[in-house]
Amino acid sequence: MQITLSQQLNSILQQGVDIVREYQQPILEKWESRLFELQEKQNKSAGDFEVVITLLSGCLFSSQLSIENIFQKMSENKRASVRSIEPNRLVFFITLLENGVHEMIQEENDNAYDGHQAVQYLFSKINEEIFSDTLKQEPYLDTFLEQLVRSRQLPIHWVAKLSKTEGGFQVQKVYLQTYHKVAGIIGFESESLFKLSEYLLEFIPSEPNENKVFPIPLEDHLLLFCSSEPESEVVPFIMFSMQTFLDGKDALRTTRRKRQWMDAVLLFNERIMRSKTYSETLKNIASGFVNYLPFERCALFAYSDANQSGIGLFAHSMNIEAIKSINESIDDLPYIKNYIKKLEHLGEHAKNVQPIYIAEAAIGLPEQYVEQFNLESIVLVPIYAPSESKLIGAAIVDQGPGKSFKLSRETFLALMKFGHSAGEVLVKYGPGYPLNTQAIGSIRLSPREIEVLQLISEGKSTNEAAQSLHLSEYTVRDYISTIMQKMEARNRTEAIVKAIREGII
């Protein structure tokens, strides 16, 4: 089954929930100690803080609740609990509780960034849920059916929500116009709708007596409606109401999908901005494409404009050494070569450089790589720095060996931004950047040697490099000779390839 962006982000939310539930007792102790501190100081806000603790505890610590149900319960309960709390104070309370979780994670593991980020993402969604306008909440089926039954516009006496079982149908919930005990009804199961309808009519009294029951499917449920009016007169109105309900859910889901790709970009940016070295940057970029987007593998490549070639840099969930051994001429990659020509033609106007989705990798890549890595559907994501209109390289991502997939619009947009963010981080490792004077083994290149190497990699001749640096041609040749000796390179091309791999240029 194809992975979706929604599933990938939900897995991060689930990780946050799992952490909270795993350490429920120490977290509650931290929360209660915060409450005790407020109570000791006779702080007037202690009561409100206790209300927030109760709300979050009831939603997060119930192992029976799924991610969706957690937020549904939070939405239902917040109206009666936290609506009266002043917004700024509410933000402070939630932040205080989140900090307690982070402190606990830090005590258990000093280097647990993934856990911290999952908890941070979870609490950001809790804040969204608590502060979002009621009208913008997802329309839940239970609320919809309650309103439908109690509406004066439709003559509906009750509605029963059924689920399918191996033996027939089971009553999950009953929605009534007026209060009535339904003990013995919930969980009742029958092999036929007729017997189940007769049972419900017997146990749920209503007037007049000539009631009729008819079934209507909705999403994963089967609904039984009871009305005294003819089915032909009631059903059109019910169907119209149900379609309005479904349209509202679809519209909200579309809005949330648009927000999801932005969430993924924020999480990715947070991760790569933490990088302290070039190698750590590559690692965080490659893992970020997999952790925050619906992909299983990622390979990073540098692009050398001077040699017109793609050079393997790093990989996640792939053989790193196999990727690093790749040094392929763009001439052998016509699909990619044409794309690069378009970028060069646009020049400084190329700001929103877009990914390339290739349904069949054999069409766009050499056969040897398709077979070696068992490639099927792939996305080629330009690593591009818009601020300098510079192509750094590319990331190739897929959903695993031999897997086909389609690319949603939301994932496409996220990939484009991922490529831009990665490009802006990696472009800093160019000439003049302080971290650029780094070692290959135990050898360091001087800033001037790096400048010479950068110009040569851009295709400048020795004379052109000398003019750019205001040096003599002989001096530049000496620099090149020294660079090759330090890098143990047999020629200029090998020196450039090593320099790109090590992040020097």
N, C-alpha and C positions, 0 to 999 in steps of 0.2 A: 504494500500500500504506500502511495506517495506521501512523504512528509509535507506538512504545511507550515507556514510561518506561525500561524495561530498555535499549532501543536508545539512548536519549538519554544515559543514564549511561555506557553502554559507549563512546559516542563521546568522552566526556570522558577515560575511561581510555585510549582509543586515542590521543588527543592527547598524553597523558602519555608513552605508550610511543614515539610518533613523535619527541617531543622528545629522549628518552633515546637513541634510535637515531641521530637526526640528528647528535648531538654525542657519539657513542660514544667517539671518541679522546680529546677533552679531558676527558670525564668519567672515563674509565679512568685518565688521567694524574693527575687529582685524587685518585681513590681510591687509586692506588698511592703517591702522595706521602704520604697519611695513613698507609698501611701502613709506608712507609719510616721515618716519624717514630717509630712504635711500635717498630719493629725496632732503630732506632738507640739508643733508650732501654732496649733489652733488656726491654721490657715483656712479661710472660708472656702477655698476651692477644693478642699479634700473630698467633699461629697461628690463634686462633679468628676474628680479624678477617679473615684471609686466606680462611678457609673461607666466611665470609659473602659476601665479594667474589666468590669463585668461583661460589657458588650464584646470586647475583643476575645476574652477568654471563652465565652460561650460559642463564638464562631470558629476560632482557630484550634481549640483543643479537642474538638469533637471528631474522633477518628472516622465516624460514619459519613462526615460531610465531604463531598468532592469540592474542587476549586469553585465550580459554578454555584454549588449550594452554599458555600461559605459566603460568597458575595450576595446571594439572594437573601440569606438569613440576615446578613448585616443590613441590607437595604430595608427589610421589613422591620427590624428591631430599632433602627436608628431613629425612626420617627417618634417612638415613644420614650426614647432615652436621651439622646444627645442633641436634639434639635434646640433645646433651651440654653445650651452652653454657648457662651460667646466664642465666635470663630477663632480668634487669635489664641485664646486659652485652649481651645480644642486641639489646635495645631501643636501647641506646646506639650499637651498631655500625650498625644500620639508619638511625637518625637521622643519624649522622655521614655516611653515604653519601648520604642524601637531601639534606643540607645542601650537599654537594659539587655536586649537580645544580642546586640553587637558585643557588649562587654563579656557576656557569657561565652560567645564564640571565641573571643580573643583569649579567654582563660583556658579554653579547651585546646585551641590550636592557634599558635602565633602567626601562622601564614596560611590563612583560609580565605583568600580573596573571593573565590567563587561563592563561598557560603555567605560572606558579607554582602556581596552584590545581589544574591538571590533574596536575602532578607530585605535589603534596601528596595528592591523592585516590588516585593510583596507589600511593603508598607506604603510605597508610592501609590499602589492600586487601592489600598485601604483608604488612603486619603482621598483619592478620586471618588471612591464609592460614597464616603461619608459626606463629602462636600458637593457632590454633583446634585443638580436640580432634580427633584422628584419626577418632573415631566420627561427628563432625559433618561430615566431608568429603563432597563430592559423590561418590556411587558411580560410578566410571568403568567403561565397558563392558569395557575390556581387563582390569582387575582382576577384574571379575565373572566373565568367561569363564575366566580362569586358575584362579580358585577353583572354578568349576563342574567343570572338567576334572579337577582334582586331588582333588576330593571323593571320599571312599570310599563316599558314599551313592548315587552314580549311576555305572553302568557305561559311562562315556564315554571313548573312547580318544583322540579329538582333536576339535577344533572349528576350522573354517576360516571366517574373516570375509571375505565377498565384497562387492565393489562392482559396480554396474551400469555397463557401458560401452556405446558405440554398437554394438560387435560382439558383446556378450553379457555375460560376467561375468569379473571379475579377482580373483585372490587377494590380499587386503591383508595378512592375518596368519594364522598358524596357532598354535593353543594345544595343547600336548602334555602327556600324563601324565608322560612321562619325556623327558630331554634327547635330541634327535635333530637332526642338521643338516638345515636346510630350504632350503639353497641350491638355486636353480632352481625353487622352488615359489612364493615370494613374487613377485608380478607376473605369474604365469602367467595367460593369458587364453584363454577358450574360448567359442564361440557357444552351447554347450549345457551344462546342469548335469550331464547324464549323462557327457559326455566329461571334464568337469572332475573329477567324482567318481572316475572310473576312474583318472585321472592321479594324484590324491591317494592313492588306495588302493595304487597301484603304488609310489609314492615314500615313503610313510610306513608302515614295517613295524609290525605289531601282531599280537598273539595274542588270541583264536584267529583263524583265517583267515576264518571265515564272518561277516565284518563287514558291516554295512549302513550306508548313508549316506542321510540324509534332511534336507531343507531346512526351516528355520523363519525367517520374517522377524522382525526386531527393529529398531525405529526406522528409520533410513535404510539399514540393512544387510540382507543375506541371509546367514544362518548355515548352514553344513553341519555336521551332527553325525554322528560315526561311533561306532557302538555294536555290540556283539555280541548285545545283547538285542533282542527284537521291538520294533518302533517303537511299537506300541500300549501297551506296558508302560513305555517310557522317556519318551515325549513328555509325558504328563500331569505327571510330576515336573519335567521341564524347563520346561514352561509355567508351573507354579506358581512355580518359582524366578525365572523371567523376570518374572512379574507382581510378585513381591516386590521385585525390583530396580527396576522402573519405578515402583512405589508409593513406594519410598524416594527416588527422584529427584524425583518430584512433590512429596512432602512438603518436601524441602529447598528446592526452587525456590519453593514457597509462602512458606516462612520468609524466603528471600532477597528475594522481592518485597516483603514487609512491611518489610524493612530498607531497601530501595531508596528508598522515599518519604521515609524519615528522612534518608538521605544527601542527597537533593535539597534538603530543608529546610535542612540544615546548610550546604550550599554556597551557597544563596540568602542565608541570614542573614549569612554571612561577607562576601558581596558588598555587600549594602546597608549593612552596618555600617561599611564603608569610606568611605561617602559623606561629603563635607565640606560640600556646599551643597545647597540645595533642588533645584536643577536637576539636580545629579549624582545625588541620591537618586531622582528620577523616572526618570532614564536607567537607573540600575542596577536599579530595580524592574522596569521594562518589559523590559529585556534579560534579566533573571533568569528571568522567566516563560518565555522562549524558550530560553535556554541550558541550563536544568536540567530542563525538562519537555518532553513531546512536542508542542510547539506551534511554529508558524512566525511568527505575528503577535500583537501585544499592543497594545491601546489603553487608556490610563488616563483616568479621568474623576473629577472632584470632585463631591460632592453638596452642594448648598446647601439646608439645611433651611428657611431663610427664604423662598427663592424657589421651593422645591419643584422644583428643576431639576438636570439633569446637565450638567456643563461639561467640555468636552474639555481635557485637560492635556498629554498626551505620547503618543508611539507608538513602537513598534519594528517595523521592516519594513513600515511603512505611511506614508502621507503625513501628516507631523506637522501641517502647516498645515491640512489638511482636518479632522483630528481637533480641533485647537484652535478651529476655527470653529464647532464644535457647542455649542449652548446650548439644550437641549431640556427642555421642561416635563415633569415626571413624569406629568402628566395625559395626555400623549400616549403614555405607556409603561405601559399598564394592568398588564402582567405584572410589571414592576418595582415599580410603585406598590403593588400588593397585597403584594409581598414586604416593602417598607419598612414598611407598616402592621403587619405581623406583628412586625417587629423593634421597632417603637415600642411595641407591646402588651406585649412581653416585658420591655422596659426593661432594668434592670440584670441581669436573669436571662439575657439574650442573650449568652452567652459563646462558644460554638462555632458561630459564624455560618457557614453552609454555602454552597458555590457552587451556582449554578443551571445545569444542563446543558440546552441547548435544541437538540434534534436538527434543527429547521428554524427558522432565524433569522427567517423571514417571519412566524412565529407570535408572536414576542415583541418584534420591533423594527419601526419604521416602514419602509414599503416603500422610501422614498428612500435610506435608509442601506443596506438590504439590496442594492439595485442599485448604489449608489455604490461600495461596498467588496466586492461580489460575495460576500456572506456566505451560508454554508450552515449547517453545525453550528457552534455557539459555546458557550463557557462564560462565564457572568457571575460573576466572583469578587468578593464584597464586600471592600473595603479597610476593615477594621474593627479598632478598638483595644479589645480586651477589658478592659484595665485601666480604661478610662474609659467603657465601654459606648457608644462613639461611632462612628457610621458616617462615614467620611472620604470614601468614594467607591467606585469599582469598577474592576476590570480586565476587559476583554473579550478573550478569547483564542480562536484557532482554528488549524487546521492548514494554512491557506492559502486563497486565493481559490477559492470554489466547491467546497470539499472537505467531505465528510461523514465523521464519525468517531464512535466510541463512547468512553465515558469509563470507564476501569477504576477499581476501588475504590482502588487505590494512588495513582493520579493525583488522584482526588477528594480524598483525605486530604491529599496534598501541597498541592493548590490551597488548601484551607481554611487550612492553616498559613501558606502564602505570604501570603494575604490578611491574616491576623492580624499577621504580622511586618511587613508593609508598613504596616499601620495604626499599629502601635506606634512605628515610625520617623517617620511623617508627622505623627502627633498632636503630636510635639514642636515642630512649627513653628507651634503655636497661640500664643495670647496669653501673654506672660511669658517665652517661650523666647528666650534671648539672640540666636539667629540670626534671630529674627523681625523685627528692625529692619534690613530689607534694602531695596535700592533698586528702584524701577521707573524704568529709565533712570538718571538721576543724582539722583532725588528720594528722600528717605528719610522714612518716617513715624516719629513718636515713639512710645514705648511707650504713652502715653495715647491717642494717635490710633488705635493698633492696638486697644486695649481698646474704644474707642467703635465702631470698625468691626466688631469681632467681635460685640458686642451687637446692633448693627443687622442684621447678617447672620443672627442667630438669631431675628429677627422682633420684637425689642424696639422699642417706640415711643421717641420722643425723651425723653418723660417717664420711662418705665421705665428707660432707659439712665442718665438723670440720677440717679435714685434708687439704682441699683446702684452707681454710682461716687461717690455723695455729692457731686454737682455740681448746679449750677442748670441748668434746661432751656435757658436762653439760651447757657450755656457749651458745652453739648453740641452745640447748633445751630451754634455757631461752629466747633467741631471738625469737624463734618460738612462744612461749607462749605469749610474749609481742606483736608480730605481730598480732596474732589472737585476742587479746584483743582490740588492736587499731582498727582493721578492723571489729570488731564485727562478727567474723567468727566462726562457730561451729567446723570446722575442717580445716585441711591443704588445702584440695581441694577447699573449699569455699573461703579461703583466696587467693589462686592462681587465681581463676576465677575472683574475685573482682579486684585483682591487674592487671590482663590482661585488663579488661574492662576500668580501670582507667588509663591505660598506664604506670603503674609503672614498669611492666616487659614485 
